[in-house]
Amino acid sequence: MLNKSELKRWIALADELPPENVMLMTKIDDDNGIRNEQKLCFHSRLWWTGCGPDAMYVYYTPTHWRQP
Protein backbone atom coordinates (compact mmCIF):
# COMPACT_ATOMS: atom_id res chain seq x y z
CA MET A 1 0.00 0.00 0.00
CA LEU A 2 1.33 3.46 -0.92
CA ASN A 3 1.57 6.10 1.77
CA LYS A 4 0.24 9.64 1.25
CA SER A 5 3.56 11.11 0.09
CA GLU A 6 3.96 8.35 -2.51
CA LEU A 7 0.41 8.93 -3.78
CA LYS A 8 1.16 12.63 -4.37
CA ARG A 9 4.46 12.14 -6.23
CA TRP A 10 4.65 13.02 -9.91
CA ILE A 11 5.26 10.05 -12.22
CA ALA A 12 6.79 10.57 -15.65
CA LEU A 13 4.61 9.17 -18.41
CA ALA A 14 7.77 7.73 -19.97
CA ASP A 15 8.30 5.64 -16.81
CA GLU A 16 4.78 4.41 -16.15
CA LEU A 17 1.42 4.60 -17.90
CA PRO A 18 -1.43 5.89 -15.75
CA PRO A 19 -4.51 3.87 -14.83
CA GLU A 20 -7.39 4.24 -17.28
CA ASN A 21 -10.70 5.96 -16.51
CA VAL A 22 -9.44 7.71 -13.36
CA MET A 23 -9.23 11.48 -12.91
CA LEU A 24 -5.56 12.36 -12.33
CA MET A 25 -3.51 15.51 -11.88
CA THR A 26 -1.35 16.08 -14.95
CA LYS A 27 1.28 18.55 -16.10
CA ILE A 28 3.83 19.24 -18.78
CA ASP A 29 7.29 19.64 -17.26
CA ASP A 30 10.06 20.03 -19.83
CA ASP A 31 12.83 22.42 -20.91
CA ASN A 32 10.24 25.19 -21.30
CA GLY A 33 9.08 24.88 -17.69
CA ILE A 34 5.98 23.60 -15.93
CA ARG A 35 2.61 24.29 -17.51
CA ASN A 36 -0.85 22.86 -18.22
CA GLU A 37 -1.38 21.57 -14.67
CA GLN A 38 -4.93 20.20 -14.58
CA LYS A 39 -7.08 17.15 -13.89
CA LEU A 40 -7.43 14.83 -16.86
CA CYS A 41 -8.60 11.28 -17.46
CA PHE A 42 -6.54 8.76 -19.49
CA HIS A 43 -8.61 6.54 -21.78
CA SER A 44 -7.88 4.76 -25.08
CA ARG A 45 -4.39 6.27 -25.29
CA LEU A 46 -5.79 9.82 -25.14
CA TRP A 47 -6.19 12.38 -22.36
CA TRP A 48 -9.74 13.65 -21.69
CA THR A 49 -11.25 16.55 -19.71
CA GLY A 50 -13.41 14.05 -17.82
CA CYS A 51 -14.20 10.36 -17.61
CA GLY A 52 -17.79 10.58 -18.82
CA PRO A 53 -19.61 10.83 -22.14
CA ASP A 54 -19.38 14.66 -22.20
CA ALA A 55 -15.56 14.66 -22.01
CA MET A 56 -13.38 16.13 -24.75
CA TYR A 57 -9.84 15.04 -25.50
CA VAL A 58 -6.99 17.51 -25.22
CA TYR A 59 -4.56 18.21 -28.05
CA TYR A 60 -1.41 17.51 -26.05
CA THR A 61 0.13 14.73 -24.01
CA PRO A 62 1.17 15.49 -20.43
CA THR A 63 4.67 14.49 -19.40
CA HIS A 64 3.74 13.67 -15.78
CA TRP A 65 0.74 12.47 -13.77
CA ARG A 66 -0.15 11.78 -10.12
CA GLN A 67 -3.12 10.92 -7.96
CA PRO A 68 -5.10 14.09 -7.02
HTML snippet that shows the backbone in 3Dmol.js (N, CA, C, O; Angstrom):
<script src="https://3Dmol.org/build/3Dmol-min.js"></script>
<div id="view" style="width:600px;height:400px;position:relative"></div>
<script>
const pdb = `
ATOM      1  N   MET A   1       0.848  -1.189   0.000  1.00  0.00           N
ATOM      2  CA  MET A   1       0.000   0.000   0.000  1.00  0.00           C
ATOM      3  C   MET A   1       0.889   1.248   0.000  1.00  0.00           C
ATOM      4  O   MET A   1       1.854   1.324   0.761  1.00  0.00           O
ATOM      5  N   LEU A   2       0.568   2.214  -0.845  1.00  0.00           N
ATOM      6  CA  LEU A   2       1.331   3.458  -0.921  1.00  0.00           C
ATOM      7  C   LEU A   2       0.925   4.400   0.202  1.00  0.00           C
ATOM      8  O   LEU A   2      -0.252   4.504   0.547  1.00  0.00           O
ATOM      9  N   ASN A   3       1.923   5.092   0.772  1.00  0.00           N
ATOM     10  CA  ASN A   3       1.570   6.096   1.773  1.00  0.00           C
ATOM     11  C   ASN A   3       1.212   7.403   1.068  1.00  0.00           C
ATOM     12  O   ASN A   3       1.359   7.520  -0.149  1.00  0.00           O
ATOM     13  N   LYS A   4       0.738   8.390   1.846  1.00  0.00           N
ATOM     14  CA  LYS A   4       0.239   9.638   1.250  1.00  0.00           C
ATOM     15  C   LYS A   4       1.285  10.357   0.410  1.00  0.00           C
ATOM     16  O   LYS A   4       0.956  10.881  -0.654  1.00  0.00           O
ATOM     17  N   SER A   5       2.535  10.396   0.859  1.00  0.00           N
ATOM     18  CA  SER A   5       3.558  11.111   0.092  1.00  0.00           C
ATOM     19  C   SER A   5       3.835  10.400  -1.232  1.00  0.00           C
ATOM     20  O   SER A   5       4.130  11.059  -2.230  1.00  0.00           O
ATOM     21  N   GLU A   6       3.747   9.079  -1.261  1.00  0.00           N
ATOM     22  CA  GLU A   6       3.959   8.355  -2.509  1.00  0.00           C
ATOM     23  C   GLU A   6       2.787   8.553  -3.471  1.00  0.00           C
ATOM     24  O   GLU A   6       2.977   8.569  -4.687  1.00  0.00           O
ATOM     25  N   LEU A   7       1.571   8.703  -2.928  1.00  0.00           N
ATOM     26  CA  LEU A   7       0.406   8.929  -3.781  1.00  0.00           C
ATOM     27  C   LEU A   7       0.475  10.283  -4.472  1.00  0.00           C
ATOM     28  O   LEU A   7      -0.047  10.439  -5.576  1.00  0.00           O
ATOM     29  N   LYS A   8       1.114  11.269  -3.838  1.00  0.00           N
ATOM     30  CA  LYS A   8       1.162  12.627  -4.375  1.00  0.00           C
ATOM     31  C   LYS A   8       2.387  12.885  -5.253  1.00  0.00           C
ATOM     32  O   LYS A   8       2.542  13.994  -5.766  1.00  0.00           O
ATOM     33  N   ARG A   9       3.248  11.906  -5.438  1.00  0.00           N
ATOM     34  CA  ARG A   9       4.459  12.137  -6.233  1.00  0.00           C
ATOM     35  C   ARG A   9       4.131  12.121  -7.717  1.00  0.00           C
ATOM     36  O   ARG A   9       3.266  11.372  -8.172  1.00  0.00           O
ATOM     37  N   TRP A  10       4.834  12.960  -8.460  1.00  0.00           N
ATOM     38  CA  TRP A  10       4.653  13.017  -9.914  1.00  0.00           C
ATOM     39  C   TRP A  10       5.358  11.828 -10.545  1.00  0.00           C
ATOM     40  O   TRP A  10       6.478  11.490 -10.163  1.00  0.00           O
ATOM     41  N   ILE A  11       4.711  11.201 -11.502  1.00  0.00           N
ATOM     42  CA  ILE A  11       5.258  10.052 -12.218  1.00  0.00           C
ATOM     43  C   ILE A  11       5.394  10.448 -13.687  1.00  0.00           C
ATOM     44  O   ILE A  11       4.440  10.923 -14.304  1.00  0.00           O
ATOM     45  N   ALA A  12       6.573  10.249 -14.231  1.00  0.00           N
ATOM     46  CA  ALA A  12       6.794  10.566 -15.647  1.00  0.00           C
ATOM     47  C   ALA A  12       6.039   9.550 -16.505  1.00  0.00           C
ATOM     48  O   ALA A  12       6.083   8.348 -16.246  1.00  0.00           O
ATOM     49  N   LEU A  13       5.358  10.043 -17.510  1.00  0.00           N
ATOM     50  CA  LEU A  13       4.606   9.169 -18.408  1.00  0.00           C
ATOM     51  C   LEU A  13       5.548   8.188 -19.106  1.00  0.00           C
ATOM     52  O   LEU A  13       5.151   7.069 -19.429  1.00  0.00           O
ATOM     53  N   ALA A  14       6.788   8.605 -19.337  1.00  0.00           N
ATOM     54  CA  ALA A  14       7.773   7.732 -19.975  1.00  0.00           C
ATOM     55  C   ALA A  14       8.144   6.552 -19.077  1.00  0.00           C
ATOM     56  O   ALA A  14       8.592   5.515 -19.567  1.00  0.00           O
ATOM     57  N   ASP A  15       7.959   6.709 -17.760  1.00  0.00           N
ATOM     58  CA  ASP A  15       8.303   5.643 -16.812  1.00  0.00           C
ATOM     59  C   ASP A  15       7.149   4.695 -16.529  1.00  0.00           C
ATOM     60  O   ASP A  15       7.356   3.500 -16.317  1.00  0.00           O
ATOM     61  N   GLU A  16       5.936   5.227 -16.524  1.00  0.00           N
ATOM     62  CA  GLU A  16       4.776   4.409 -16.153  1.00  0.00           C
ATOM     63  C   GLU A  16       3.497   4.993 -16.741  1.00  0.00           C
ATOM     64  O   GLU A  16       3.232   6.188 -16.604  1.00  0.00           O
ATOM     65  N   LEU A  17       2.709   4.151 -17.392  1.00  0.00           N
ATOM     66  CA  LEU A  17       1.421   4.600 -17.903  1.00  0.00           C
ATOM     67  C   LEU A  17       0.433   4.733 -16.749  1.00  0.00           C
ATOM     68  O   LEU A  17       0.486   3.954 -15.797  1.00  0.00           O
ATOM     69  N   PRO A  18      -0.457   5.701 -16.824  1.00  0.00           N
ATOM     70  CA  PRO A  18      -1.430   5.888 -15.749  1.00  0.00           C
ATOM     71  C   PRO A  18      -2.566   4.874 -15.836  1.00  0.00           C
ATOM     72  O   PRO A  18      -2.755   4.240 -16.875  1.00  0.00           O
ATOM     73  N   PRO A  19      -3.321   4.718 -14.753  1.00  0.00           N
ATOM     74  CA  PRO A  19      -4.511   3.867 -14.829  1.00  0.00           C
ATOM     75  C   PRO A  19      -5.546   4.516 -15.753  1.00  0.00           C
ATOM     76  O   PRO A  19      -5.591   5.740 -15.880  1.00  0.00           O
ATOM     77  N   GLU A  20      -6.361   3.705 -16.383  1.00  0.00           N
ATOM     78  CA  GLU A  20      -7.388   4.236 -17.283  1.00  0.00           C
ATOM     79  C   GLU A  20      -8.659   4.566 -16.516  1.00  0.00           C
ATOM     80  O   GLU A  20      -8.973   3.951 -15.497  1.00  0.00           O
ATOM     81  N   ASN A  21      -9.381   5.553 -17.032  1.00  0.00           N
ATOM     82  CA  ASN A  21     -10.698   5.956 -16.513  1.00  0.00           C
ATOM     83  C   ASN A  21     -10.667   6.431 -15.064  1.00  0.00           C
ATOM     84  O   ASN A  21     -11.598   6.180 -14.299  1.00  0.00           O
ATOM     85  N   VAL A  22      -9.590   7.118 -14.696  1.00  0.00           N
ATOM     86  CA  VAL A  22      -9.440   7.707 -13.364  1.00  0.00           C
ATOM     87  C   VAL A  22      -9.004   9.149 -13.543  1.00  0.00           C
ATOM     88  O   VAL A  22      -8.077   9.421 -14.306  1.00  0.00           O
ATOM     89  N   MET A  23      -9.660  10.087 -12.849  1.00  0.00           N
ATOM     90  CA  MET A  23      -9.229  11.483 -12.911  1.00  0.00           C
ATOM     91  C   MET A  23      -7.896  11.617 -12.183  1.00  0.00           C
ATOM     92  O   MET A  23      -7.760  11.197 -11.034  1.00  0.00           O
ATOM     93  N   LEU A  24      -6.918  12.205 -12.859  1.00  0.00           N
ATOM     94  CA  LEU A  24      -5.564  12.356 -12.333  1.00  0.00           C
ATOM     95  C   LEU A  24      -5.106  13.793 -12.506  1.00  0.00           C
ATOM     96  O   LEU A  24      -5.580  14.495 -13.399  1.00  0.00           O
ATOM     97  N   MET A  25      -4.191  14.231 -11.660  1.00  0.00           N
ATOM     98  CA  MET A  25      -3.514  15.506 -11.875  1.00  0.00           C
ATOM     99  C   MET A  25      -2.449  15.271 -12.932  1.00  0.00           C
ATOM    100  O   MET A  25      -1.743  14.264 -12.895  1.00  0.00           O
ATOM    101  N   THR A  26      -2.333  16.196 -13.872  1.00  0.00           N
ATOM    102  CA  THR A  26      -1.348  16.077 -14.945  1.00  0.00           C
ATOM    103  C   THR A  26      -0.610  17.397 -15.115  1.00  0.00           C
ATOM    104  O   THR A  26      -1.072  18.445 -14.663  1.00  0.00           O
ATOM    105  N   LYS A  27       0.536  17.332 -15.768  1.00  0.00           N
ATOM    106  CA  LYS A  27       1.284  18.549 -16.095  1.00  0.00           C
ATOM    107  C   LYS A  27       2.248  18.248 -17.226  1.00  0.00           C
ATOM    108  O   LYS A  27       2.568  17.093 -17.508  1.00  0.00           O
ATOM    109  N   ILE A  28       2.700  19.309 -17.865  1.00  0.00           N
ATOM    110  CA  ILE A  28       3.830  19.240 -18.777  1.00  0.00           C
ATOM    111  C   ILE A  28       4.997  19.877 -18.036  1.00  0.00           C
ATOM    112  O   ILE A  28       4.900  21.009 -17.561  1.00  0.00           O
ATOM    113  N   ASP A  29       6.082  19.156 -17.943  1.00  0.00           N
ATOM    114  CA  ASP A  29       7.291  19.638 -17.261  1.00  0.00           C
ATOM    115  C   ASP A  29       8.476  19.277 -18.146  1.00  0.00           C
ATOM    116  O   ASP A  29       8.945  18.139 -18.144  1.00  0.00           O
ATOM    117  N   ASP A  30       8.955  20.267 -18.906  1.00  0.00           N
ATOM    118  CA  ASP A  30      10.061  20.031 -19.833  1.00  0.00           C
ATOM    119  C   ASP A  30      11.025  21.212 -19.819  1.00  0.00           C
ATOM    120  O   ASP A  30      11.022  22.001 -18.874  1.00  0.00           O
ATOM    121  N   ASP A  31      11.833  21.338 -20.838  1.00  0.00           N
ATOM    122  CA  ASP A  31      12.829  22.416 -20.907  1.00  0.00           C
ATOM    123  C   ASP A  31      12.198  23.805 -20.899  1.00  0.00           C
ATOM    124  O   ASP A  31      12.858  24.781 -20.542  1.00  0.00           O
ATOM    125  N   ASN A  32      10.938  23.902 -21.287  1.00  0.00           N
ATOM    126  CA  ASN A  32      10.239  25.187 -21.304  1.00  0.00           C
ATOM    127  C   ASN A  32       9.527  25.502 -19.995  1.00  0.00           C
ATOM    128  O   ASN A  32       8.842  26.519 -19.895  1.00  0.00           O
ATOM    129  N   GLY A  33       9.680  24.647 -18.996  1.00  0.00           N
ATOM    130  CA  GLY A  33       9.078  24.882 -17.687  1.00  0.00           C
ATOM    131  C   GLY A  33       7.856  24.020 -17.425  1.00  0.00           C
ATOM    132  O   GLY A  33       7.534  23.114 -18.194  1.00  0.00           O
ATOM    133  N   ILE A  34       7.186  24.321 -16.329  1.00  0.00           N
ATOM    134  CA  ILE A  34       5.982  23.595 -15.926  1.00  0.00           C
ATOM    135  C   ILE A  34       4.759  24.367 -16.419  1.00  0.00           C
ATOM    136  O   ILE A  34       4.671  25.583 -16.248  1.00  0.00           O
ATOM    137  N   ARG A  35       3.829  23.656 -17.023  1.00  0.00           N
ATOM    138  CA  ARG A  35       2.609  24.293 -17.515  1.00  0.00           C
ATOM    139  C   ARG A  35       1.508  23.252 -17.668  1.00  0.00           C
ATOM    140  O   ARG A  35       1.749  22.056 -17.510  1.00  0.00           O
ATOM    141  N   ASN A  36       0.315  23.707 -17.973  1.00  0.00           N
ATOM    142  CA  ASN A  36      -0.850  22.862 -18.219  1.00  0.00           C
ATOM    143  C   ASN A  36      -1.154  21.914 -17.049  1.00  0.00           C
ATOM    144  O   ASN A  36      -1.517  20.758 -17.266  1.00  0.00           O
ATOM    145  N   GLU A  37      -1.007  22.400 -15.818  1.00  0.00           N
ATOM    146  CA  GLU A  37      -1.385  21.569 -14.671  1.00  0.00           C
ATOM    147  C   GLU A  37      -2.903  21.538 -14.572  1.00  0.00           C
ATOM    148  O   GLU A  37      -3.541  22.575 -14.391  1.00  0.00           O
ATOM    149  N   GLN A  38      -3.479  20.344 -14.691  1.00  0.00           N
ATOM    150  CA  GLN A  38      -4.928  20.204 -14.579  1.00  0.00           C
ATOM    151  C   GLN A  38      -5.308  18.736 -14.417  1.00  0.00           C
ATOM    152  O   GLN A  38      -4.498  17.838 -14.648  1.00  0.00           O
ATOM    153  N   LYS A  39      -6.554  18.513 -14.015  1.00  0.00           N
ATOM    154  CA  LYS A  39      -7.075  17.154 -13.889  1.00  0.00           C
ATOM    155  C   LYS A  39      -7.519  16.668 -15.259  1.00  0.00           C
ATOM    156  O   LYS A  39      -8.262  17.345 -15.969  1.00  0.00           O
ATOM    157  N   LEU A  40      -7.043  15.473 -15.615  1.00  0.00           N
ATOM    158  CA  LEU A  40      -7.433  14.832 -16.859  1.00  0.00           C
ATOM    159  C   LEU A  40      -7.650  13.346 -16.606  1.00  0.00           C
ATOM    160  O   LEU A  40      -7.223  12.804 -15.586  1.00  0.00           O
ATOM    161  N   CYS A  41      -8.313  12.709 -17.539  1.00  0.00           N
ATOM    162  CA  CYS A  41      -8.605  11.282 -17.462  1.00  0.00           C
ATOM    163  C   CYS A  41      -7.945  10.592 -18.659  1.00  0.00           C
ATOM    164  O   CYS A  41      -8.100  11.049 -19.791  1.00  0.00           O
ATOM    165  N   PHE A  42      -7.217   9.508 -18.425  1.00  0.00           N
ATOM    166  CA  PHE A  42      -6.544   8.765 -19.490  1.00  0.00           C
ATOM    167  C   PHE A  42      -7.451   7.624 -19.944  1.00  0.00           C
ATOM    168  O   PHE A  42      -7.871   6.794 -19.138  1.00  0.00           O
ATOM    169  N   HIS A  43      -7.748   7.593 -21.248  1.00  0.00           N
ATOM    170  CA  HIS A  43      -8.606   6.538 -21.781  1.00  0.00           C
ATOM    171  C   HIS A  43      -8.295   6.344 -23.262  1.00  0.00           C
ATOM    172  O   HIS A  43      -8.204   7.313 -24.015  1.00  0.00           O
ATOM    173  N   SER A  44      -8.137   5.110 -23.669  1.00  0.00           N
ATOM    174  CA  SER A  44      -7.882   4.762 -25.080  1.00  0.00           C
ATOM    175  C   SER A  44      -6.697   5.528 -25.665  1.00  0.00           C
ATOM    176  O   SER A  44      -6.746   6.004 -26.800  1.00  0.00           O
ATOM    177  N   ARG A  45      -5.639   5.638 -24.876  1.00  0.00           N
ATOM    178  CA  ARG A  45      -4.390   6.275 -25.292  1.00  0.00           C
ATOM    179  C   ARG A  45      -4.502   7.778 -25.516  1.00  0.00           C
ATOM    180  O   ARG A  45      -3.606   8.388 -26.099  1.00  0.00           O
ATOM    181  N   LEU A  46      -5.594   8.375 -25.057  1.00  0.00           N
ATOM    182  CA  LEU A  46      -5.788   9.822 -25.142  1.00  0.00           C
ATOM    183  C   LEU A  46      -6.077  10.376 -23.756  1.00  0.00           C
ATOM    184  O   LEU A  46      -6.474   9.641 -22.852  1.00  0.00           O
ATOM    185  N   TRP A  47      -5.874  11.684 -23.598  1.00  0.00           N
ATOM    186  CA  TRP A  47      -6.194  12.383 -22.356  1.00  0.00           C
ATOM    187  C   TRP A  47      -7.474  13.175 -22.560  1.00  0.00           C
ATOM    188  O   TRP A  47      -7.623  13.875 -23.561  1.00  0.00           O
ATOM    189  N   TRP A  48      -8.412  13.064 -21.598  1.00  0.00           N
ATOM    190  CA  TRP A  48      -9.743  13.653 -21.691  1.00  0.00           C
ATOM    191  C   TRP A  48      -9.998  14.605 -20.529  1.00  0.00           C
ATOM    192  O   TRP A  48      -9.396  14.475 -19.463  1.00  0.00           O
ATOM    193  N   THR A  49     -10.898  15.563 -20.746  1.00  0.00           N
ATOM    194  CA  THR A  49     -11.246  16.548 -19.710  1.00  0.00           C
ATOM    195  C   THR A  49     -12.099  15.940 -18.603  1.00  0.00           C
ATOM    196  O   THR A  49     -12.282  16.564 -17.558  1.00  0.00           O
ATOM    197  N   GLY A  50     -12.613  14.763 -18.808  1.00  0.00           N
ATOM    198  CA  GLY A  50     -13.406  14.048 -17.815  1.00  0.00           C
ATOM    199  C   GLY A  50     -13.448  12.582 -18.180  1.00  0.00           C
ATOM    200  O   GLY A  50     -12.880  12.166 -19.190  1.00  0.00           O
ATOM    201  N   CYS A  51     -14.125  11.799 -17.353  1.00  0.00           N
ATOM    202  CA  CYS A  51     -14.200  10.359 -17.614  1.00  0.00           C
ATOM    203  C   CYS A  51     -15.581   9.936 -18.112  1.00  0.00           C
ATOM    204  O   CYS A  51     -15.861   8.743 -18.228  1.00  0.00           O
ATOM    205  N   GLY A  52     -16.435  10.897 -18.404  1.00  0.00           N
ATOM    206  CA  GLY A  52     -17.790  10.580 -18.819  1.00  0.00           C
ATOM    207  C   GLY A  52     -18.031  10.833 -20.294  1.00  0.00           C
ATOM    208  O   GLY A  52     -17.106  11.163 -21.037  1.00  0.00           O
ATOM    209  N   PRO A  53     -19.282  10.678 -20.717  1.00  0.00           N
ATOM    210  CA  PRO A  53     -19.610  10.834 -22.141  1.00  0.00           C
ATOM    211  C   PRO A  53     -19.503  12.271 -22.656  1.00  0.00           C
ATOM    212  O   PRO A  53     -19.437  12.476 -23.868  1.00  0.00           O
ATOM    213  N   ASP A  54     -19.485  13.259 -21.779  1.00  0.00           N
ATOM    214  CA  ASP A  54     -19.378  14.661 -22.202  1.00  0.00           C
ATOM    215  C   ASP A  54     -17.935  15.152 -22.277  1.00  0.00           C
ATOM    216  O   ASP A  54     -17.697  16.327 -22.555  1.00  0.00           O
ATOM    217  N   ALA A  55     -16.974  14.270 -22.032  1.00  0.00           N
ATOM    218  CA  ALA A  55     -15.561  14.664 -22.007  1.00  0.00           C
ATOM    219  C   ALA A  55     -15.049  14.946 -23.423  1.00  0.00           C
ATOM    220  O   ALA A  55     -15.535  14.384 -24.404  1.00  0.00           O
ATOM    221  N   MET A  56     -14.058  15.830 -23.494  1.00  0.00           N
ATOM    222  CA  MET A  56     -13.381  16.127 -24.751  1.00  0.00           C
ATOM    223  C   MET A  56     -11.900  15.795 -24.577  1.00  0.00           C
ATOM    224  O   MET A  56     -11.345  15.969 -23.492  1.00  0.00           O
ATOM    225  N   TYR A  57     -11.269  15.321 -25.638  1.00  0.00           N
ATOM    226  CA  TYR A  57      -9.842  15.039 -25.502  1.00  0.00           C
ATOM    227  C   TYR A  57      -9.041  16.315 -25.703  1.00  0.00           C
ATOM    228  O   TYR A  57      -9.478  17.243 -26.383  1.00  0.00           O
ATOM    229  N   VAL A  58      -7.860  16.341 -25.099  1.00  0.00           N
ATOM    230  CA  VAL A  58      -6.992  17.506 -25.215  1.00  0.00           C
ATOM    231  C   VAL A  58      -5.969  17.240 -26.319  1.00  0.00           C
ATOM    232  O   VAL A  58      -5.651  16.090 -26.621  1.00  0.00           O
ATOM    233  N   TYR A  59      -5.460  18.315 -26.915  1.00  0.00           N
ATOM    234  CA  TYR A  59      -4.563  18.207 -28.053  1.00  0.00           C
ATOM    235  C   TYR A  59      -3.090  18.207 -27.652  1.00  0.00           C
ATOM    236  O   TYR A  59      -2.240  18.709 -28.388  1.00  0.00           O
ATOM    237  N   TYR A  60      -2.796  17.647 -26.495  1.00  0.00           N
ATOM    238  CA  TYR A  60      -1.411  17.510 -26.055  1.00  0.00           C
ATOM    239  C   TYR A  60      -1.314  16.282 -25.165  1.00  0.00           C
ATOM    240  O   TYR A  60      -2.328  15.745 -24.721  1.00  0.00           O
ATOM    241  N   THR A  61      -0.108  15.847 -24.911  1.00  0.00           N
ATOM    242  CA  THR A  61       0.129  14.727 -24.008  1.00  0.00           C
ATOM    243  C   THR A  61       0.942  15.230 -22.822  1.00  0.00           C
ATOM    244  O   THR A  61       2.049  15.738 -22.997  1.00  0.00           O
ATOM    245  N   PRO A  62       0.400  15.091 -21.620  1.00  0.00           N
ATOM    246  CA  PRO A  62       1.170  15.494 -20.434  1.00  0.00           C
ATOM    247  C   PRO A  62       2.456  14.670 -20.326  1.00  0.00           C
ATOM    248  O   PRO A  62       2.547  13.564 -20.859  1.00  0.00           O
ATOM    249  N   THR A  63       3.431  15.220 -19.638  1.00  0.00           N
ATOM    250  CA  THR A  63       4.667  14.489 -19.402  1.00  0.00           C
ATOM    251  C   THR A  63       4.654  13.763 -18.059  1.00  0.00           C
ATOM    252  O   THR A  63       5.394  12.800 -17.862  1.00  0.00           O
ATOM    253  N   HIS A  64       3.797  14.236 -17.124  1.00  0.00           N
ATOM    254  CA  HIS A  64       3.738  13.673 -15.777  1.00  0.00           C
ATOM    255  C   HIS A  64       2.300  13.561 -15.298  1.00  0.00           C
ATOM    256  O   HIS A  64       1.427  14.302 -15.750  1.00  0.00           O
ATOM    257  N   TRP A  65       2.060  12.631 -14.380  1.00  0.00           N
ATOM    258  CA  TRP A  65       0.737  12.465 -13.767  1.00  0.00           C
ATOM    259  C   TRP A  65       0.928  12.037 -12.312  1.00  0.00           C
ATOM    260  O   TRP A  65       1.987  11.547 -11.921  1.00  0.00           O
ATOM    261  N   ARG A  66      -0.133  12.236 -11.521  1.00  0.00           N
ATOM    262  CA  ARG A  66      -0.154  11.777 -10.125  1.00  0.00           C
ATOM    263  C   ARG A  66      -1.597  11.670  -9.672  1.00  0.00           C
ATOM    264  O   ARG A  66      -2.503  12.205 -10.311  1.00  0.00           O
ATOM    265  N   GLN A  67      -1.799  10.976  -8.568  1.00  0.00           N
ATOM    266  CA  GLN A  67      -3.121  10.921  -7.963  1.00  0.00           C
ATOM    267  C   GLN A  67      -3.456  12.312  -7.429  1.00  0.00           C
ATOM    268  O   GLN A  67      -2.560  13.005  -6.948  1.00  0.00           O
ATOM    269  N   PRO A  68      -4.740  12.749  -7.499  1.00  0.00           N
ATOM    270  CA  PRO A  68      -5.097  14.088  -7.017  1.00  0.00           C
ATOM    271  C   PRO A  68      -5.008  14.215  -5.494  1.00  0.00           C
ATOM    272  O   PRO A  68      -5.280  15.284  -4.947  1.00  0.00           O
TER     273      PRO A  68
END
`;
const viewer = $3Dmol.createViewer("view");
viewer.addModel(pdb, "pdb");
viewer.setStyle({}, {cartoon: {color: "spectrum"}});
viewer.zoomTo();
viewer.render();
</script>
